[in-house]
Amino acid sequence: MADDRRLFTLPDGLQVATWKNQPVRVLLRTRSDGSRFAVVQPTAVRDGTARNVAYRTLLPIAALIPCLMAVTALVITRSLRPMVRLAGDLDSRRADDMTAFPLKGMPSELHPFMTSINGLLARMRLLMDQQRRFIADAAHELRTPITALSLQAENLESVALPRPARERVAALKQGMHRTKHLLEQLLALARHEATPSSPAGMPLAALDRVAKEAVADLLPEATDRGIDLGFAFAEPLAVRSEPVMLAAIIRNLVDNALRFTPRGGTVDVGVFREGGMAILQVEDTGPGIASADMGQIFEPFFRGTRPEGEGTGLGLSIVKRIVDSLGGAIALENIAGAGRPGLRATVRLPIAADPDTRDEKSKMLS
């Protein structure tokens, strides 16, 4: 009764009180006749109801959070997939491929970005074309006066000159020969870059035959240097390429080997089959390539930390570009075995025909 009396001493409205030693919520009202009534509810009931409501509200939300995260990740992945594909296309392109990206099939949101990339590629292509034309024109214009100067220097050999003058003439001839060789390499590089073509559209070429002809042309130079130049093996193989392109590969590799091989050394050329690839291999007994130069050896005009002879630094760059255009690969490695130093150059090109059908192809190639 004491608890009841304490409850009715509270003012009207919702109140918190203690009734029968339990916390309760009380609603008190006073009637018009002066009597009062109270509605009492234990707070434990309210707390239980609040917990049930919280569980019923939060548990579905907690269960939905992983689903929402998965859906969000899926939406983001699908939205960024065109961008990832565009980045992959850019990374896989060759350095000289300036073809514009097609806008078809790409989200409209990416069109302004791709249009900017295509504009940049077009400007880069224009700059590269201008550079190639400049190199080709400069090399072509310089070849004529260099040839004339070389002829004049040759004519001086028939003139009786004192020894110091002859030495200067010899140095002049050597310099002009090096300049002429540089111009020829620049013209070869410009011709190759100006007319890129697909291997599928090229004629059949006998790799072993071209190799034998190139080696035969370089035999007099090898003999003058006291170097044993020859074939380790030469299997009949045909590849898709212009013969002049194969000749440029072989001549540059063999010329490079002759330049670095000391007198009394050997240069071995091999043509053989390995799986579905035609292998052209050139081994020499020179000093090899410094490990610090391996990463830059195919860059234009790079002659390494120990340049030798009249090299221009363009030969291996030309070889690399031709091999890439033919769908092949080239690798250089130092020879550490057999108790001697040396360098092995290996060119891999797709075989276009089997040796047993060579007779039929020979008619096509002749």
Secondary structure, DSSP 4 states (H G I P E B T S, - for coil): -HHHHHHHTSPSEEEEEEETTEEEEEEEEE-TTS-EEEEEEEHHHHHHHHHHHHHHHHHHHHHHHHHHHHHHHHHHHHHHHHHHHHHHHHHHS-TT--PPPP-TTS-GGGHHHHHHHHHHHHHHHHHHHHHHHHHHHHHHHHHHHHHHHHHHHHHGGGS---HHHHHHHHHHHHHHHHHHHHHHHHHHHHHHHHS---GGGSPEEEHHHHHHHHHHHHHHHHHHTT-EEEEEEE---EEES-HHHHHHHHHHHHHHHHHHSPTT-EEEEEEEEETTEEEEEEEE-S----GGGGGGTTSTT---SS--TT--S-HHHHHHHHHHHTT-EEEEEE---TTS--EEEEEEEEEEE-GGGHHHHHHHH-
